[in-house]
Protein backbone atom coordinates (compact mmCIF):
# COMPACT_ATOMS: atom_id res chain seq x y z
CA UNK A 1 0.00 0.00 0.00
CA UNK A 2 1.39 3.38 -0.98
CA UNK A 3 2.03 5.83 1.88
CA UNK A 4 0.31 9.21 2.21
CA UNK A 5 3.65 10.99 1.80
CA UNK A 6 7.11 10.20 0.48
CA UNK A 7 10.47 11.77 -0.34
CA UNK A 8 11.03 12.91 -3.91
CA UNK A 9 14.06 14.42 -5.66
CA UNK A 10 12.72 17.74 -6.92
CA UNK A 11 14.30 20.43 -9.07
CA UNK A 12 13.66 23.96 -7.79
CA UNK A 13 15.72 25.86 -10.38
CA UNK A 14 19.43 26.09 -11.26
CA UNK A 15 21.14 24.25 -9.60
CA UNK A 16 18.89 23.49 -6.63
CA UNK A 17 17.93 19.82 -6.31
CA UNK A 18 16.23 18.91 -3.03
CA UNK A 19 15.00 15.65 -1.51
CA UNK A 20 11.62 16.99 -0.45
CA UNK A 21 8.81 15.52 1.61
CA UNK A 22 5.76 15.48 -0.68
CA UNK A 23 2.21 14.19 -0.49
CA UNK A 24 1.26 11.32 -2.75
CA UNK A 25 -1.21 12.75 -5.30
CA UNK A 26 -4.66 11.23 -5.68
CA UNK A 27 -4.95 8.68 -8.48
CA UNK A 28 -7.09 10.08 -11.32
CA UNK A 29 -9.27 8.11 -13.77
CA UNK A 30 -7.18 6.48 -16.47
CA UNK A 31 -4.00 6.51 -14.37
CA UNK A 32 -1.98 3.80 -12.68
CA UNK A 33 0.21 4.15 -9.62
CA UNK A 34 3.67 2.73 -10.15
CA UNK A 35 6.05 1.71 -7.38
CA UNK A 36 9.33 2.79 -8.94
CA UNK A 37 12.15 0.24 -8.99
CA UNK A 38 14.86 1.94 -11.07
CA UNK A 39 15.28 5.34 -12.68
CA UNK A 40 18.08 6.34 -15.04
CA UNK A 41 19.82 9.71 -14.99
CA UNK A 42 19.87 11.28 -18.43
CA UNK A 43 22.14 13.87 -20.02
CA UNK A 44 19.09 16.10 -20.38
CA UNK A 45 18.69 15.98 -16.58
CA UNK A 46 22.25 17.26 -16.35
CA UNK A 47 21.47 20.22 -18.62
CA UNK A 48 18.20 20.90 -16.81
CA UNK A 49 19.76 21.09 -13.36
CA UNK A 50 22.90 23.06 -14.21
CA UNK A 51 21.61 25.27 -17.05
CA UNK A 52 17.84 25.36 -16.64
CA UNK A 53 15.04 25.48 -16.30
CA UNK A 54 14.99 24.35 -19.93
CA UNK A 55 12.17 21.82 -20.13
CA UNK A 56 10.61 22.36 -16.71
CA UNK A 57 8.24 25.31 -16.51
CA UNK A 58 9.15 28.20 -14.17
CA UNK A 59 6.71 29.33 -11.49
CA UNK A 60 4.03 31.47 -13.11
CA UNK A 61 4.44 29.79 -16.51
CA UNK A 62 2.52 26.50 -16.18
CA UNK A 63 2.85 23.80 -18.82
CA UNK A 64 -0.03 24.10 -21.31
CA UNK A 65 -0.96 20.41 -21.04
CA UNK A 66 -0.27 19.56 -17.41
CA UNK A 67 -0.20 22.87 -15.56
CA UNK A 68 3.08 21.74 -14.02
CA UNK A 69 5.65 24.25 -12.72
CA UNK A 70 8.75 24.17 -10.56
CA UNK A 71 9.54 22.55 -8.24
CA UNK A 72 9.25 19.28 -10.17
CA UNK A 73 10.21 15.68 -9.44
CA UNK A 74 12.77 14.65 -12.06
CA UNK A 75 13.21 11.28 -13.77
CA UNK A 76 11.87 10.14 -17.15
CA UNK A 77 13.71 6.81 -17.61
CA UNK A 78 12.07 4.48 -15.11
CA UNK A 79 10.58 1.08 -14.46
CA UNK A 80 8.59 -0.41 -11.64
CA UNK A 81 5.54 -2.40 -10.55
CA UNK A 82 1.90 -1.37 -10.80
CA UNK A 83 0.62 -0.68 -7.29
CA UNK A 84 -2.91 0.48 -8.03
CA UNK A 85 -5.24 1.01 -10.99
CA UNK A 86 -7.28 4.16 -11.39
CA UNK A 87 -10.90 4.26 -12.44
CA UNK A 88 -11.42 3.07 -16.00
CA UNK A 89 -8.22 1.03 -16.27
CA UNK A 90 -9.24 -2.55 -17.02
CA UNK A 91 -7.60 -5.36 -15.07
CA UNK A 92 -7.80 -8.17 -17.64
CA UNK A 93 -8.18 -8.85 -21.33
CA UNK A 94 -6.42 -7.49 -24.36
CA UNK A 95 -5.48 -3.84 -24.64
CA UNK A 96 -5.45 -1.63 -27.70
CA UNK A 97 -3.20 -2.68 -30.57
CA UNK A 98 -2.87 -6.15 -29.06
CA UNK A 99 -1.10 -4.89 -25.94
CA UNK A 100 -1.98 -6.71 -22.74
CA UNK A 101 -3.79 -4.43 -20.33
CA UNK A 102 -2.32 -3.57 -16.96
CA UNK A 103 -2.86 -5.41 -13.72
CA UNK A 104 -1.84 -4.77 -10.15
CA UNK A 105 1.59 -6.37 -9.92
CA UNK A 106 2.44 -5.85 -13.60
CA UNK A 107 6.10 -5.05 -14.22
CA UNK A 108 6.23 -1.93 -16.37
CA UNK A 109 8.36 0.76 -17.95
CA UNK A 110 7.27 4.24 -18.92
CA UNK A 111 6.91 6.04 -22.23
CA UNK A 112 7.41 9.57 -20.85
CA UNK A 113 5.99 11.77 -23.63
CA UNK A 114 2.89 13.73 -22.64
CA UNK A 115 0.82 15.07 -25.54
CA UNK A 116 -2.73 16.22 -26.27
CA UNK A 117 -3.71 12.85 -27.84
CA UNK A 118 -6.27 14.72 -29.98
CA UNK A 119 -4.38 16.41 -32.83
CA UNK A 120 -3.54 14.84 -36.20
CA UNK A 121 0.04 14.06 -35.11
CA UNK A 122 -1.08 12.31 -31.93
CA UNK A 123 -3.80 10.35 -33.72
CA UNK A 124 -1.15 9.14 -36.18
CA UNK A 125 0.98 7.89 -33.28
CA UNK A 126 3.51 10.72 -33.56
CA UNK A 127 2.99 11.96 -30.01
CA UNK A 128 6.40 13.71 -29.75
CA UNK A 129 5.31 15.88 -32.69
CA UNK A 130 2.05 17.01 -31.03
CA UNK A 131 0.58 20.14 -32.65
CA UNK A 132 -0.31 21.66 -29.27
CA UNK A 133 2.71 20.96 -27.07
CA UNK A 134 4.63 18.11 -25.53
CA UNK A 135 5.87 17.49 -22.06
CA UNK A 136 7.67 14.68 -20.30
CA UNK A 137 7.18 12.90 -17.02
CA UNK A 138 10.04 14.26 -14.94
CA UNK A 139 9.75 17.77 -16.40
CA UNK A 140 6.07 18.63 -16.89
CA UNK A 141 4.67 16.12 -14.39
CA UNK A 142 6.29 14.32 -11.45
CA UNK A 143 8.74 11.67 -12.63
CA UNK A 144 10.50 8.58 -11.40
CA UNK A 145 12.91 9.99 -8.81
CA UNK A 146 10.44 9.11 -6.08
CA UNK A 147 9.16 5.84 -4.60
CA UNK A 148 5.75 6.19 -6.28
CA UNK A 149 4.43 8.02 -9.34
CA UNK A 150 1.03 8.29 -11.02
CA UNK A 151 1.16 7.72 -14.78
CA UNK A 152 -1.49 7.71 -17.51
CA UNK A 153 -2.17 4.09 -18.45
CA UNK A 154 -1.50 4.97 -22.11
CA UNK A 155 2.11 5.76 -21.15
CA UNK A 156 2.77 2.41 -19.47
CA UNK A 157 4.24 -0.65 -21.20
CA UNK A 158 4.19 -4.12 -19.67
CA UNK A 159 7.72 -5.54 -19.43
CA UNK A 160 8.27 -9.14 -20.64
CA UNK A 161 8.79 -11.61 -17.78
CA UNK A 162 12.40 -12.36 -18.74
CA UNK A 163 13.52 -8.71 -18.80
CA UNK A 164 14.78 -7.49 -15.38
CA UNK A 165 13.49 -4.13 -14.19
CA UNK A 166 16.93 -2.52 -14.14
CA UNK A 167 17.27 -3.35 -17.84
CA UNK A 168 13.70 -2.15 -18.45
CA UNK A 169 14.68 1.29 -17.13
CA UNK A 170 16.97 1.56 -20.17
CA UNK A 171 14.07 0.93 -22.56
CA UNK A 172 13.46 4.69 -22.74
CA UNK A 173 16.93 5.80 -23.98
CA UNK A 174 17.14 2.64 -26.08
CA UNK A 175 13.86 3.64 -27.73
CA UNK A 176 15.38 7.03 -28.59
CA UNK A 177 18.21 5.21 -30.37
CA UNK A 178 15.79 2.75 -31.99
CA UNK A 179 13.70 5.59 -33.40
CA UNK A 180 16.77 7.36 -34.81
CA UNK A 181 17.71 4.21 -36.71
CA UNK A 182 14.09 3.71 -37.82
CA UNK A 183 13.75 7.19 -39.33
CA UNK A 184 16.99 6.65 -41.27
CA UNK A 185 15.33 3.89 -43.27
CA UNK A 186 18.23 1.61 -42.35
CA UNK A 187 18.16 -1.84 -43.96
CA UNK A 188 19.95 -5.06 -43.04
CA UNK A 189 23.40 -5.26 -44.61
CA UNK A 190 23.94 -1.51 -44.83
CA UNK A 191 26.86 0.40 -43.31
CA UNK A 192 26.66 3.30 -40.87
CA UNK A 193 28.73 6.09 -39.33
CA UNK A 194 27.90 7.17 -35.76
CA UNK A 195 29.30 10.52 -34.65
CA UNK A 196 29.61 10.83 -30.88
CA UNK A 197 29.53 7.90 -28.47
CA UNK A 198 27.86 9.19 -25.36
CA UNK A 199 24.95 7.11 -24.03
CA UNK A 200 22.76 7.65 -27.11
CA UNK A 201 25.63 7.07 -29.55
CA UNK A 202 26.50 3.83 -27.75
CA UNK A 203 22.88 2.67 -27.91
CA UNK A 204 22.56 3.67 -31.58
CA UNK A 205 25.62 1.51 -32.30
CA UNK A 206 24.02 -1.44 -30.50
CA UNK A 207 20.72 -0.94 -32.36
CA UNK A 208 22.44 -0.80 -35.75
CA UNK A 209 24.15 -4.14 -35.14
CA UNK A 210 20.93 -5.64 -33.75
CA UNK A 211 19.27 -4.68 -37.04
CA UNK A 212 21.95 -6.30 -39.18
CA UNK A 213 24.52 -3.61 -39.98
CA UNK A 214 27.43 -4.85 -42.09
CA UNK A 215 29.74 -2.26 -40.51
CA UNK A 216 29.42 0.58 -38.00
CA UNK A 217 32.17 3.21 -37.80
CA UNK A 218 32.30 5.56 -34.81
CA UNK A 219 33.99 8.94 -34.34
CA UNK A 220 34.53 10.08 -30.74
CA UNK A 221 37.18 12.44 -29.24
CA UNK A 222 37.07 10.99 -25.71
CA UNK A 223 39.37 8.00 -25.14
CA UNK A 224 37.03 6.48 -22.55
CA UNK A 225 34.06 6.79 -24.87
CA UNK A 226 36.04 5.32 -27.75
CA UNK A 227 36.51 2.32 -25.48
CA UNK A 228 32.73 2.20 -25.01
CA UNK A 229 32.28 2.27 -28.79
CA UNK A 230 34.60 -0.71 -29.10
CA UNK A 231 32.68 -2.44 -26.31
CA UNK A 232 29.52 -1.90 -28.37
CA UNK A 233 31.11 -3.74 -31.28
CA UNK A 234 32.10 -0.83 -33.54
CA UNK A 235 33.89 -2.00 -36.70
CA UNK A 236 36.41 0.83 -36.34
CA UNK A 237 36.66 3.78 -33.95
CA UNK A 238 38.31 7.08 -34.87
CA UNK A 239 39.63 9.98 -32.80
CA UNK A 240 38.63 13.12 -34.74
CA UNK A 241 41.25 15.18 -32.89
CA UNK A 242 44.09 13.15 -34.41
CA UNK A 243 42.48 11.18 -37.26
CA UNK A 244 40.76 12.42 -40.39
CA UNK A 245 37.66 10.41 -39.52
CA UNK A 246 35.94 11.32 -42.76
CA UNK A 247 38.88 10.10 -44.83
CA UNK A 248 39.07 6.91 -42.77
CA UNK A 249 35.37 6.19 -43.35
CA UNK A 250 35.74 6.75 -47.07
CA UNK A 251 38.81 4.52 -47.17
CA UNK A 252 36.96 1.77 -45.29
CA UNK A 253 34.05 1.95 -47.75
CA UNK A 254 36.10 1.89 -50.94
CA UNK A 255 35.70 5.62 -51.42
CA UNK A 256 31.91 5.40 -51.58
CA UNK A 257 30.87 6.44 -48.07
CA UNK A 258 28.36 4.82 -45.73
CA UNK A 259 24.67 4.26 -46.35
CA UNK A 260 23.58 6.00 -43.14
CA UNK A 261 25.18 8.59 -40.84
CA UNK A 262 23.73 9.43 -37.43
CA UNK A 263 24.93 12.57 -35.65
CA UNK A 264 24.77 12.08 -31.88
CA UNK A 265 27.04 15.06 -31.08
CA UNK A 266 25.41 18.14 -32.55
CA UNK A 267 28.01 20.67 -33.73
CA UNK A 268 28.70 22.36 -37.05
CA UNK A 269 31.69 20.10 -37.57
CA UNK A 270 29.73 16.91 -36.94
CA UNK A 271 26.85 17.98 -39.19
CA UNK A 272 29.32 18.57 -42.02
CA UNK A 273 31.05 15.24 -41.37
CA UNK A 274 27.77 13.34 -41.26
CA UNK A 275 26.72 14.71 -44.65
CA UNK A 276 30.08 14.18 -46.34
CA UNK A 277 30.49 10.65 -44.95
CA UNK A 278 27.52 9.26 -46.85
CA UNK A 279 27.45 7.79 -50.34
CA UNK A 280 25.21 9.00 -53.15
CA UNK A 281 21.57 8.76 -52.03
CA UNK A 282 22.84 8.33 -48.46
CA UNK A 283 20.71 9.23 -45.43
CA UNK A 284 21.71 11.46 -42.54
CA UNK A 285 19.87 11.65 -39.20
CA UNK A 286 20.26 14.37 -36.59
CA UNK A 287 19.45 12.99 -33.14
CA UNK A 288 21.65 15.32 -31.06
CA UNK A 289 20.23 18.33 -29.23
CA UNK A 290 21.70 21.52 -30.66
CA UNK A 291 22.60 24.63 -28.69
CA UNK A 292 20.07 27.28 -29.75
CA UNK A 293 22.84 29.89 -29.80
CA UNK A 294 24.98 27.76 -32.13
CA UNK A 295 22.56 26.47 -34.72
CA UNK A 296 24.50 24.93 -37.61
CA UNK A 297 24.21 25.73 -41.28
CA UNK A 298 23.62 22.97 -43.83
CA UNK A 299 25.54 22.61 -47.08
CA UNK A 300 22.61 22.16 -49.44
CA UNK A 301 24.99 21.71 -52.39
CA UNK A 302 26.52 18.65 -50.72
CA UNK A 303 23.03 17.23 -50.23
CA UNK A 304 21.62 18.05 -53.65
CA UNK A 305 24.53 16.93 -55.81
CA UNK A 306 24.49 13.43 -54.28
CA UNK A 307 20.72 13.25 -53.70
CA UNK A 308 21.39 12.72 -50.02
CA UNK A 309 18.53 12.91 -47.53
CA UNK A 310 18.85 14.83 -44.26
CA UNK A 311 16.27 14.22 -41.56
CA UNK A 312 15.91 14.38 -37.79
CA UNK A 313 14.73 12.19 -34.95
CA UNK A 314 12.66 13.49 -32.02
CA UNK A 315 12.16 11.20 -29.02
CA UNK A 316 10.24 8.03 -30.00
CA UNK A 317 6.74 6.62 -30.22
CA UNK A 318 4.88 3.74 -28.60
CA UNK A 319 5.72 1.30 -31.39
CA UNK A 320 9.45 1.96 -30.92
CA UNK A 321 9.21 1.02 -27.24
CA UNK A 322 7.22 -2.12 -28.02
CA UNK A 323 9.90 -3.21 -30.49
CA UNK A 324 12.66 -2.42 -27.99
CA UNK A 325 11.03 -4.54 -25.28
CA UNK A 326 10.64 -7.41 -27.75
CA UNK A 327 14.31 -7.09 -28.75
CA UNK A 328 15.42 -7.11 -25.11
CA UNK A 329 13.24 -10.14 -24.40
CA UNK A 330 14.59 -12.12 -27.37
CA UNK A 331 18.20 -11.28 -26.58
CA UNK A 332 18.56 -9.52 -29.91
CA UNK A 333 20.06 -6.55 -28.09
CA UNK A 334 21.85 -6.34 -24.73
CA UNK A 335 22.47 -3.27 -22.58
CA UNK A 336 23.34 -4.64 -19.14
CA UNK A 337 27.04 -3.81 -19.57
CA UNK A 338 26.15 -0.15 -20.17
CA UNK A 339 24.87 0.26 -16.60
CA UNK A 340 28.02 1.69 -15.03
CA UNK A 341 26.83 2.76 -11.58
CA UNK A 342 23.91 2.25 -9.16
CA UNK A 343 23.07 4.80 -6.49
CA UNK A 344 20.42 5.64 -3.90
CA UNK A 345 17.79 8.36 -4.31
CA UNK A 346 19.56 10.62 -1.81
CA UNK A 347 22.77 10.37 -3.87
CA UNK A 348 21.35 11.73 -7.14
CA UNK A 349 23.23 15.03 -7.04
CA UNK A 350 26.65 14.04 -5.67
CA UNK A 351 27.01 10.52 -7.08
CA UNK A 352 24.73 10.91 -10.08
CA UNK A 353 24.71 14.30 -11.78
CA UNK A 354 28.13 15.44 -10.59
CA UNK A 355 29.73 12.13 -11.56
CA UNK A 356 28.10 12.21 -15.00
CA UNK A 357 29.40 15.74 -15.47
CA UNK A 358 32.97 14.86 -14.56
CA UNK A 359 33.50 11.20 -15.51
CA UNK A 360 33.28 10.37 -19.24
CA UNK A 361 33.54 6.62 -18.51
CA UNK A 362 29.98 6.68 -17.18
CA UNK A 363 27.27 5.56 -19.59
CA UNK A 364 24.11 4.96 -17.57
CA UNK A 365 23.78 5.66 -13.86
CA UNK A 366 20.72 4.01 -12.33
CA UNK A 367 18.95 5.12 -9.18
CA UNK A 368 17.81 2.05 -7.25
CA UNK A 369 14.78 3.13 -5.22
CA UNK A 370 15.32 0.26 -2.76
CA UNK A 371 18.96 1.11 -2.20
CA UNK A 372 20.16 2.86 0.94
CA UNK A 373 22.84 5.52 0.67
CA UNK A 374 26.32 4.29 1.53
CA UNK A 375 27.45 5.98 4.71
CA UNK A 376 31.13 6.94 5.11
CA UNK A 377 33.04 4.75 7.54
CA UNK A 378 33.49 6.29 10.98
CA UNK A 379 37.01 6.93 12.15
Beta strands, then each sheet from edge to edge (+ up, - down):
strand 1: 5-13
strand 2: 16-23
strand 3: 31-41
strand 4: 72-73
strand 5: 77-85
strand 6: 107-110
strand 7: 113-114
strand 8: 135-136
strand 9: 148-152
strand 10: 156-158
strand 11: 191-195
strand 12: 215-219
strand 13: 236-238
strand 14: 258-263
strand 15: 278-286
strand 16: 309-312
strand 17: 339-343
strand 18: 364-368
sheet 1: 2+ 1- 4+
sheet 2: 9+ 3- 5+ 6- 10+
sheet 3: 9+ 3- 18+ 17+
sheet 4: 7+ 8-
sheet 5: 13+ 12+ 11+ 14+ 15+ 16+
end
